[in-house]
Amino acid sequence: MIAPTSFIKILKDSGITDKLVIETMCNVDRTKFLEPVLQQYAWQNQTLPIGNGQTISLPSIVGLMTQELQLKSSDKVLEIGTGCGYQSIILANLCSQVYSVERHPSLLKLAKKRFKDMQVYNVMSMVDDGSCGFLNQGPFDKVILTCCADDIPMHLVDKLKIGGIMILPVGESNEKQDLLKVIKLQDKIDIIEIGKVDFVPMLEGIGS
């Protein structure tokens, strides 16, 4: 285990009960996703800047969103918002394949280097705004948005298999948002409110 015992307590106190999620997060070195000056805060429950106005999410929220996806080892997962690659690698350790979209080329370049350095080979990533999913891939077993949408993006729900799950924050980017669990059924969707979160907005177009 790489993480300190205090990190385990943070996860458990935040309602993370899935032992595999906890084990995975404790074995992924969070310091590797941060600039040296910020690495001392890596195992604390706080957001930290990663460049381009983006952040690495609270470990408690990463754990909660991952847990709510109910991942299976055979799952094919779409991630909107690669960021520094931390969430991507957590997912990659728990499923078969991750398809991740990032709108900032500079962030994706660093994330891809981390994937290579950490010998994670089941993450496919590309630069795009994420609004249409991942090129010609789909349907997916699970979808996760690490950025805030104004509403549930039905075009991404369409990328889900029947019975698939989407986890995403919905609301205004300048206030607390609702973390939602969307389950795609045969002729409707079920929506479950998980809690309040604070994410950067999902934007159209390619960033810097």
Residue pairs with C-beta under 8 A, 6 or more apart in sequence:
1 23
1 26
1 27
2 26
2 27
2 28
2 29
3 25
3 26
3 27
3 30
3 43
4 43
6 43
7 25
7 26
7 43
7 59
8 22
8 26
10 43
10 44
10 45
10 59
10 60
11 21
11 22
11 25
11 59
11 60
11 63
12 22
14 45
14 59
14 60
14 63
14 64
15 64
16 22
16 60
16 63
16 64
16 67
17 67
18 66
18 67
20 94
21 63
21 66
21 67
21 90
21 94
22 63
24 66
24 90
24 93
24 94
25 59
25 62
25 63
25 66
25 90
27 93
28 86
28 89
28 90
28 93
28 118
29 42
30 42
30 43
30 56
30 59
30 86
31 39
31 42
32 114
32 117
32 118
33 42
33 50
33 56
33 84
33 85
33 86
33 114
34 41
34 42
34 48
34 50
34 56
34 84
38 48
38 49
41 48
42 48
43 59
45 58
45 59
45 60
46 58
47 55
47 56
47 57
47 58
47 198
48 55
48 56
49 55
50 56
50 83
50 84
50 107
51 104
51 106
51 107
51 110
52 104
52 106
52 107
52 207
52 208
53 200
54 83
54 84
54 104
54 107
54 200
55 83
55 200
56 83
56 84
56 86
57 86
57 87
57 146
57 199
61 179
61 197
62 86
62 87
62 90
64 179
64 194
64 195
65 87
65 144
65 146
65 167
65 179
66 87
66 90
66 91
66 94
68 165
68 167
68 181
68 194
69 77
69 91
69 142
69 144
69 165
69 167
70 142
70 165
71 77
71 91
71 94
71 95
71 142
72 95
72 141
73 94
73 95
73 96
74 95
74 96
74 141
75 94
75 95
75 96
75 97
75 141
75 142
76 95
76 96
76 97
76 99
76 137
76 140
76 141
76 142
77 91
77 95
77 97
77 98
77 99
77 140
77 141
77 142
77 143
77 144
78 99
78 100
78 101
78 133
78 134
78 137
78 138
78 140
78 142
78 143
78 144
78 156
78 159
79 87
79 88
79 91
79 98
79 99
79 100
79 101
79 143
79 144
79 146
80 100
80 101
80 130
80 143
80 144
80 145
80 146
80 147
80 156
80 202
81 87
81 100
81 101
81 102
81 130
81 145
81 146
81 147
81 202
82 88
82 100
82 101
82 102
82 107
82 108
82 111
82 125
83 102
83 107
83 111
83 146
84 107
84 110
84 111
84 114
85 100
85 110
85 111
85 112
85 114
85 115
85 123
87 144
87 146
88 98
88 100
88 111
88 115
88 120
88 123
88 125
89 114
89 115
89 118
89 120
89 123
91 98
91 123
91 144
92 98
92 120
92 122
92 123
93 120
95 122
95 141
95 142
96 122
97 122
97 123
97 124
98 122
98 123
98 124
99 124
99 125
99 134
99 137
99 140
100 111
100 123
100 124
100 125
100 126
100 134
101 125
101 126
101 127
101 128
101 129
101 130
101 133
101 134
102 108
102 111
102 125
102 126
102 127
102 128
102 130
103 127
103 128
103 129
103 130
103 203
103 205
103 206
103 207
104 127
104 206
104 207
104 208
105 127
105 206
105 207
105 208
106 208
108 125
108 126
108 127
111 125
112 125
114 120
115 121
115 123
115 125
124 134
124 137
126 134
126 135
127 206
128 134
128 135
128 206
129 203
129 204
129 205
129 206
130 145
130 147
130 202
131 153
131 155
131 202
131 204
132 155
133 155
133 156
133 159
138 159
139 159
139 160
139 161
139 164
140 159
140 160
140 161
140 164
141 160
141 161
141 164
141 165
142 160
142 164
142 165
142 166
142 167
143 156
143 157
143 159
143 160
143 164
143 165
143 166
143 167
143 168
144 166
144 167
144 168
145 153
145 156
145 166
145 167
145 168
145 169
145 202
146 199
147 169
147 199
147 200
147 201
147 202
147 203
148 169
148 170
148 171
148 172
148 173
148 177
148 199
148 200
148 201
148 202
149 168
149 169
149 170
149 202
150 170
150 171
150 172
151 170
152 166
152 168
152 170
152 180
152 182
152 189
152 191
153 168
156 166
157 166
157 182
157 184
157 189
160 166
160 184
161 184
162 184
162 185
162 186
163 183
163 184
163 185
164 183
164 184
165 181
165 182
165 183
165 184
166 180
166 181
166 182
166 184
167 179
167 180
167 181
167 182
167 194
168 179
168 180
168 182
169 177
169 178
169 179
169 180
169 197
169 199
170 177
170 178
170 180
171 177
171 178
173 199
173 200
173 201
176 196
176 197
176 198
177 196
177 197
177 198
177 199
178 193
178 194
178 195
178 196
178 197
179 193
179 194
179 195
179 196
179 197
180 191
180 192
180 193
180 194
181 191
181 192
181 193
181 194
182 189
182 190
182 191
182 192
183 189
183 190
183 191
183 192
